[in-house]
Amino acid sequence: MATPQQVRPEVRAWPALWALVIGFFMILVDSTIVSVATPAIMNDLKTDVGNVIWVTSAYLLAYAVPLLVTGRLGDKIGPKKVYLTGLTLFTLASVWCGLTTSVELLIVARVFQGLGASMMTPQTMAVITRIFPPDQRGRAMSLWGATAGVATLVGPILGGVLVDGLGWQWIFFLNAPIGVIAFVLAMRLVPDLPTHEHKFDLVGVALSSIGLFCLVFGIQEGQKYDWGTISGPISVWSLIITGLVILAAFVFWQSRNTGEPLLPLRLFQDRNFSLANTAITSVGFAITAMTFPLMLYAQSVRGLSPTKSALLLVPMAVITGALSPFVGKLTDRAHPRYLAGFGLACCSIALFWLSQVIEPDVAIWKLLLPIALLGVANGFMWAPIGSTATRNLPLHQAGAGAGVYNTTRQVGAVLGSAGIAVLMESRLAHNLPEMSGGSEAGATGGTLPAALHQGFSDSMAQSLILPALVLLVGLVAALLFAKPLHMQQPAAVPGSDDLEGLRG
């Protein structure tokens, strides 16, 4: 039996990563799977689009807010323990989601799902950083990135099949057996890594949580309350401004905290880390936002079933999966600005293109062309951005770096969900004024009357311009990437503390 010093991490690393990827795939599928089930949930639970969007936003918000803490927690007590705890919570909450009978209870259950997901996600990225040498992280991150890209695309497809065949509840029940399998594999294959002592910034946790909630709630509920008063002295704009002020206070506190801040601002001294976080925020925003208008258009205007609607995304999923291994190999050798920049440019172009071809009677093949380009974009975005974010970070900050990176990605997703909800309702109110501000049209779970098809199609098409524009910010960030350190000097191996801590 090999001693700890003789363990070869490159041999043990891949089985460990595959075990973690199963759970990571499951939680990311749940970020988008609800989009295709939205009409069915609206019909069954007797609710409208403004409320049902919170089924996704509550999950994303509960997912995003704790990531800074859970990333640090993995460093403190071990990524394996935190991952398994989160997986258990996520799986149990999934069963709860399927058993709910009201949209309010579904939203609460989704919050617990999000908390479980927030415990799992940083651990996958931290393990990659700690057990793969820098010159191999591109291939490892390509698997992580391909999982992220494919999961966000498979979610709607899988959701459509389940909604049509078994009912919307099964998009959640399916997680139970997958969760059990993922737990067993992680127990057997994921190594225990050395821990590092950390203190938790409780003030930072409170400020970041409250600030994010106020900001997202204000943005998402703005259209519902006509950007006016919500209750008493509380208005939409007061919530948004309060959220921004509290988040500014959070950043100020992090800069002044002489102990151990929740958000180590020194991480942002690395140029690539800062730029990669900007890029992935735009990607999280766009990928989350784009599915809602597309799925609502397909079902409400084209009369497609959930399964047929989701099948529109098949070219995107197939192309993403085929390109990711190829891009992963390139990521270890080619400058990331070219790979990530190409992917972000393709994604923005595809969404602009899609916004121009969405019409009530457009030929399906004309929709599939920009959707296929989205597959190319996803294949080139995830791995280069993810590997660029963490390549230059010291190993003892792997958990913190992964937590920050995944936080910014999820904040982008939360804002994408909230922003697209506002824009869809606004466009419906403008294009279908006869439908009481578009609310009735937006709340429908079935095919709309023919007279409303043009207005509804225009509203969904116009909404897609928002994520296309946001991606341009990410494109600029990617084009400013510097050459990673491992391309400037001989490759290093993971720190000895990690090698000595590998066991089991």
C-alpha positions in Angstrom: 0.0 0.0 0.0 1.4 3.3 -1.0 2.4 5.8 1.7 0.8 9.3 1.4 3.9 10.7 -0.1 3.7 8.1 -2.9 0.2 8.8 -3.9 -0.1 10.1 -7.4 -2.8 12.8 -7.5 -3.2 12.6 -11.2 -4.3 9.0 -10.9 -6.7 9.6 -8.0 -7.9 13.0 -9.2 -10.0 11.9 -12.2 -12.2 9.4 -10.3 -12.7 12.0 -7.6 -13.7 14.6 -10.1 -16.1 12.4 -11.9 -17.8 11.6 -8.6 -18.2 15.3 -7.7 -19.4 16.1 -11.2 -22.5 13.9 -10.9 -23.8 16.0 -8.0 -22.6 19.3 -9.6 -24.5 18.3 -12.8 -27.7 17.6 -10.7 -27.7 21.0 -9.0 -27.1 22.9 -12.2 -29.9 21.1 -14.0 -32.2 22.4 -11.3 -31.1 26.0 -12.1 -32.9 25.7 -15.5 -35.2 22.7 -15.4 -38.0 24.8 -14.0 -38.1 27.1 -17.0 -39.8 24.5 -19.3 -42.2 23.4 -16.5 -43.3 27.0 -15.8 -46.6 26.8 -17.7 -47.5 23.5 -16.1 -46.6 24.8 -12.6 -48.6 27.9 -13.2 -51.7 25.9 -14.3 -51.5 23.3 -11.5 -50.8 25.7 -8.6 -53.0 28.5 -10.0 -50.4 31.3 -10.0 -49.0 33.8 -12.4 -45.6 34.4 -14.1 -44.5 36.9 -11.5 -44.9 34.4 -8.7 -43.6 31.3 -10.6 -40.4 33.1 -11.5 -39.6 33.1 -7.8 -39.5 29.3 -7.9 -36.3 29.8 -9.9 -35.1 33.1 -8.3 -35.5 31.8 -4.7 -33.4 28.8 -5.6 -30.7 30.9 -7.3 -30.7 33.5 -4.4 -30.4 30.8 -1.7 -27.7 29.2 -3.9 -25.7 32.5 -4.4 -25.7 34.2 -1.0 -24.0 31.5 1.1 -21.3 30.6 -1.4 -18.7 32.9 0.1 -19.2 31.1 3.4 -19.4 27.5 2.1 -16.3 28.0 0.0 -14.4 29.0 3.2 -16.1 26.2 5.1 -14.7 23.6 2.7 -11.2 24.9 3.5 -11.9 24.8 7.2 -13.5 21.3 7.7 -12.8 19.7 4.4 -14.4 19.9 1.0 -15.6 16.2 1.1 -17.6 16.7 4.4 -19.2 20.0 3.2 -20.1 18.4 -0.2 -21.7 15.4 1.3 -23.7 17.5 3.8 -24.9 19.8 1.0 -25.8 16.8 -1.2 -28.0 15.3 1.6 -29.8 18.6 2.1 -30.3 19.1 -1.6 -31.7 15.6 -2.2 -34.2 15.8 0.7 -35.3 19.2 -0.4 -35.9 17.9 -3.9 -38.4 15.4 -2.6 -40.1 18.1 -0.6 -40.4 20.2 -3.8 -42.2 17.4 -5.5 -44.7 16.9 -2.7 -45.7 20.6 -2.4 -49.3 21.7 -3.3 -48.9 25.5 -3.4 -46.4 27.9 -5.0 -45.5 29.4 -1.6 -44.4 26.0 -0.2 -42.6 25.2 -3.5 -40.6 28.4 -3.2 -39.7 27.6 0.5 -38.5 24.1 -0.5 -36.5 25.6 -3.4 -34.7 27.8 -0.8 -33.5 24.7 1.0 -32.5 23.2 -2.3 -30.4 26.3 -3.0 -28.7 26.1 0.4 -27.7 22.5 -0.3 -26.4 23.5 -3.7 -24.3 26.3 -2.2 -22.5 23.9 0.0 -21.7 21.5 -2.9 -20.5 23.8 -5.8 -17.4 25.5 -4.4 -16.0 22.1 -3.3 -15.9 20.8 -6.9 -13.9 23.7 -8.1 -11.6 23.7 -5.0 -10.8 20.0 -5.4 -9.7 20.7 -9.0 -7.5 23.5 -7.9 -5.9 21.4 -5.1 -5.3 18.0 -6.7 -4.5 18.9 -10.3 -1.2 20.5 -11.3 -1.6 23.8 -13.2 -0.7 22.3 -16.6 -3.5 19.8 -16.2 -6.3 22.0 -14.8 -7.4 23.0 -18.2 -8.6 19.4 -19.0 -10.0 19.0 -15.5 -11.8 22.4 -15.8 -13.1 21.4 -19.2 -15.0 18.6 -17.6 -16.3 21.0 -14.9 -17.1 23.6 -17.5 -18.7 21.1 -19.9 -20.9 19.9 -16.9 -21.9 23.5 -16.2 -22.7 24.2 -19.9 -24.5 21.0 -20.7 -26.4 20.9 -17.5 -28.0 24.3 -18.1 -29.0 23.0 -21.6 -30.1 19.5 -20.6 -32.3 20.9 -17.8 -35.1 22.2 -20.1 -34.9 19.1 -22.3 -35.1 16.7 -19.4 -37.8 18.8 -17.8 -39.9 18.7 -21.0 -39.8 14.9 -21.1 -40.7 14.6 -17.4 -43.5 17.2 -17.5 -45.2 15.6 -20.5 -44.7 12.0 -19.2 -45.1 12.1 -15.5 -45.9 15.7 -14.4 -43.9 18.6 -13.2 -43.3 17.1 -9.8 -40.9 14.5 -11.3 -38.4 17.2 -12.3 -37.7 17.2 -8.5 -38.3 13.5 -7.6 -35.7 12.4 -10.2 -33.0 14.0 -7.9 -33.6 11.4 -5.2 -32.0 8.4 -6.9 -29.3 10.5 -8.5 -28.5 12.0 -5.1 -28.1 8.6 -3.5 -25.7 7.4 -6.3 -23.7 10.7 -6.1 -23.4 10.3 -2.3 -22.1 6.7 -2.5 -19.6 7.6 -5.2 -18.3 10.7 -3.4 -17.9 8.7 -0.1 -15.7 6.1 -1.9 -13.8 8.2 -4.4 -13.3 11.8 -3.1 -10.2 12.1 -0.9 -10.0 13.9 2.4 -7.8 16.9 1.9 -5.9 18.9 4.5 -7.9 21.6 6.2 -6.9 25.2 7.0 -8.0 27.2 10.0 -10.4 30.0 9.1 -12.6 32.5 11.0 -16.0 33.4 9.8 -16.9 37.1 9.2 -20.5 37.1 10.5 -20.9 40.8 9.8 -19.9 40.2 6.2 -22.4 37.3 5.9 -25.2 39.5 7.2 -24.4 42.5 5.0 -24.0 40.4 1.8 -27.2 38.4 2.4 -29.4 41.4 3.2 -28.0 43.5 0.4 -28.4 40.8 -2.3 -32.0 40.0 -1.1 -33.1 43.7 -1.2 -31.6 44.2 -4.6 -33.0 41.1 -6.3 -36.4 41.4 -4.7 -36.7 45.0 -5.7 -35.7 44.4 -9.3 -38.0 41.3 -9.7 -41.1 42.8 -8.0 -40.7 46.2 -9.6 -43.1 45.6 -12.5 -45.6 43.9 -10.3 -45.9 47.0 -8.1 -45.6 49.4 -11.0 -42.3 50.6 -9.6 -44.1 52.2 -6.7 -45.1 51.3 -3.1 -45.0 47.7 -1.9 -46.3 48.2 1.6 -46.4 51.4 3.7 -43.1 53.3 3.4 -41.5 50.4 1.6 -41.2 51.1 -2.2 -39.5 49.2 -5.0 -36.8 51.9 -5.4 -36.1 52.1 -1.7 -35.4 48.4 -1.7 -33.1 48.6 -4.7 -31.2 51.6 -3.3 -31.0 50.0 0.2 -29.6 46.8 -1.4 -26.9 48.8 -3.3 -26.0 50.8 -0.2 -25.7 47.6 2.0 -23.6 45.9 -0.7 -21.3 48.9 -0.8 -21.1 48.8 3.0 -20.2 45.1 2.7 -17.3 45.9 0.3 -16.1 48.7 2.6 -16.2 46.3 5.6 -14.2 43.7 3.8 -11.5 46.3 3.1 -11.4 47.3 6.7 -11.7 43.9 8.4 -8.3 43.3 10.0 -9.2 39.6 10.8 -10.3 37.3 8.1 -12.8 38.9 5.7 -15.5 36.9 4.1 -14.5 38.3 0.7 -10.7 38.4 0.5 -10.2 41.5 -1.6 -6.6 40.6 -2.2 -7.8 37.8 -4.5 -8.8 40.6 -6.9 -5.2 41.8 -7.1 -4.8 38.9 -9.6 -5.9 40.5 -12.9 -7.2 37.2 -14.4 -9.3 36.4 -11.3 -11.0 39.8 -11.4 -11.7 39.6 -15.1 -12.9 36.0 -15.0 -15.4 36.9 -12.3 -16.7 39.7 -14.5 -17.0 37.4 -17.5 -18.7 34.5 -15.6 -21.2 36.9 -14.1 -22.3 37.9 -17.6 -22.5 34.2 -18.6 -24.6 33.3 -15.6 -26.9 36.2 -16.3 -27.4 35.3 -20.0 -27.7 31.5 -19.7 -30.4 31.8 -17.0 -32.3 34.7 -18.7 -32.5 33.3 -22.2 -34.5 30.1 -21.4 -37.6 31.8 -20.0 -38.7 33.8 -23.1 -37.7 31.0 -25.5 -39.7 28.4 -23.6 -42.8 30.6 -23.1 -42.7 31.5 -26.8 -42.5 27.9 -27.9 -45.4 26.8 -25.8 -47.7 29.8 -25.7 -47.3 30.9 -29.4 -46.2 27.8 -31.3 -48.3 25.4 -29.2 -45.4 23.0 -28.6 -45.5 20.6 -25.7 -42.9 20.9 -23.0 -40.9 18.1 -24.5 -41.0 19.5 -28.1 -40.2 23.0 -26.8 -37.1 21.6 -24.9 -36.0 19.7 -28.0 -35.3 23.0 -29.6 -32.2 23.1 -27.4 -30.9 19.7 -28.6 -28.4 21.2 -31.1 -27.0 23.5 -28.4 -26.5 20.6 -25.9 -24.9 18.2 -28.5 -22.5 20.8 -29.8 -21.5 21.9 -26.3 -20.8 18.4 -25.3 -18.8 17.6 -28.4 -16.7 20.8 -28.2 -15.9 20.8 -24.5 -13.1 18.1 -24.5 -11.5 19.7 -27.5 -11.6 23.2 -25.9 -10.3 21.7 -22.6 -7.1 20.5 -24.3 -6.7 23.9 -25.9 -7.1 25.6 -22.6 -3.9 24.2 -21.2 -1.9 25.6 -24.2 -3.7 28.5 -25.8 -4.2 32.0 -24.5 -7.6 32.0 -22.7 -8.6 35.4 -24.1 -9.0 34.0 -27.6 -11.0 30.9 -26.5 -13.2 32.7 -24.0 -13.6 35.8 -26.2 -14.7 33.7 -29.1 -17.3 31.9 -27.0 -18.7 35.1 -25.5 -18.9 36.7 -28.9 -20.7 33.7 -30.4 -23.2 33.7 -27.5 -24.0 37.4 -27.8 -24.4 37.1 -31.6 -26.6 34.1 -31.2 -29.0 35.8 -28.9 -29.2 38.9 -31.1 -29.9 36.6 -34.0 -32.6 34.7 -32.1 -34.3 38.0 -31.2 -34.6 38.8 -34.9 -36.0 35.5 -36.1 -38.6 34.9 -33.4 -42.0 35.3 -35.1 -45.4 33.5 -34.8 -44.9 31.5 -38.0 -41.1 31.3 -38.4 -39.8 28.0 -39.7 -38.3 25.9 -36.9 -35.0 25.5 -38.7 -34.5 29.2 -38.6 -34.7 29.0 -34.8 -32.3 26.1 -34.7 -29.4 27.9 -36.4 -28.8 30.5 -33.7 -29.5 27.9 -31.1 -26.7 25.8 -32.6 -24.4 28.8 -32.4 -25.2 28.9 -28.7 -23.8 25.4 -28.5 -20.5 26.6 -30.0 -20.5 29.5 -27.5 -21.0 27.3 -24.5 -18.3 24.9 -25.6 -15.8 27.8 -25.7 -16.9 29.8 -22.6 -17.0 27.7 -19.5 -13.6 25.9 -19.3 -11.3 28.9 -20.3 -13.1 31.3 -17.9 -13.2 28.8 -15.0 -9.5 27.7 -15.3 -8.4 31.3 -15.8 -10.1 32.4 -12.6 -8.2 30.0 -10.3 -4.9 29.1 -12.0 -2.8 31.8 -10.3 -4.3 31.5 -6.8 -2.3 29.9 -3.9 -3.6 26.5 -2.9 -4.7 27.5 0.6 -7.1 30.0 -0.9 -8.6 27.5 -3.3 -11.9 27.3 -1.4 -12.2 31.1 -1.0 -11.4 31.7 -4.7 -13.9 29.0 -5.7 -16.5 30.5 -3.4 -16.1 34.0 -4.8 -16.1 32.8 -8.4 -19.3 30.7 -8.0 -20.9 33.6 -6.0 -20.4 36.0 -8.9 -21.7 33.4 -11.4 -24.8 32.8 -9.3 -25.3 36.5 -8.6 -25.3 36.9 -12.4 -27.9 34.1 -12.6 -30.1 35.6 -10.0 -30.0 39.0 -11.6 -30.6 37.3 -15.0 -33.8 35.6 -13.6 -35.0 38.8 -12.0 -34.1 41.1 -14.9 -35.7 38.9 -17.6 -38.9 38.7 -15.5 -39.1 42.5 -15.4 -38.4 42.9 -19.1 -40.8 40.2 -20.2 -43.6 41.8 -18.1 -42.7 45.3 -19.3 -42.7 44.2 -23.0 -46.0 42.3 -22.6 -47.5 45.4 -21.0 -46.3 47.5 -24.0 -47.1 45.0 -26.8 -50.4 43.7 -25.3 -52.0 46.6 -23.5 -55.4 45.0 -23.9 -54.4 42.2 -21.6 -54.2 44.4 -18.5 -50.5 45.1 -18.7 -49.7 41.8 -20.2 -50.4 40.0 -17.0 -53.1 37.7 -18.4 -51.0 36.9 -21.3 -48.0 36.3 -19.2 -49.9 34.1 -16.9 -51.3 31.7 -19.5 -50.1 28.2 -19.3 -51.4 27.1 -22.7 -51.5 28.3 -26.3 -52.6 32.0 -26.7 -55.4 33.1 -29.1 -54.0 33.8 -32.6 -54.7 37.5 -32.2 -52.1 37.7 -29.4 -49.4 35.7 -31.1 -47.6 38.7 -32.7 -47.5 40.8 -29.6 -46.4 37.9 -27.4 -43.7 36.9 -29.9 -42.4 40.4 -30.1 -42.2 40.7 -26.3 -40.2 37.5 -25.9 -37.9 38.4 -28.8 -37.2 41.9 -27.4 -36.5 40.4 -24.0 -33.6 38.4 -25.5 -31.7 41.5 -26.3 -31.0 42.1 -22.6 -28.8 39.0 -22.1 -27.1 39.6 -25.5 -26.0 43.1 -24.3 -24.9 41.9 -20.9 -22.6 39.3 -22.6 -20.7 42.2 -24.3 -19.4 43.2 -20.9 -18.1 39.7 -20.4 -16.5 39.8 -23.8 -14.5 42.9 -23.0 -13.3 41.3 -19.7 -12.2 38.1 -21.5 -10.3 40.1 -24.2 -8.2 41.6 -21.3 -7.1 38.3 -19.9 -3.3 38.1 -19.2 -1.3 35.0 -20.1 -1.6 32.6 -17.1 1.5 32.0 -14.9 1.8 28.4 -15.9 2.4 29.4 -19.5 5.2 31.8 -18.3 7.1 29.3 -16.1 7.7 25.6 -15.7 4.6 23.7 -14.4 4.4 23.2 -10.7 2.8 20.3 -8.8 0.2 20.6 -6.1 1.5 21.7 -2.7 3.0 19.0 -0.5 0.3 19.5 2.1 -2.3 18.3 -0.3 -0.3 15.3 -1.4 0.3 14.2 2.2 -3.3 14.6 3.1 -4.7 12.4 0.3 -6.0 9.2 1.7 -8.8 6.6 1.5 
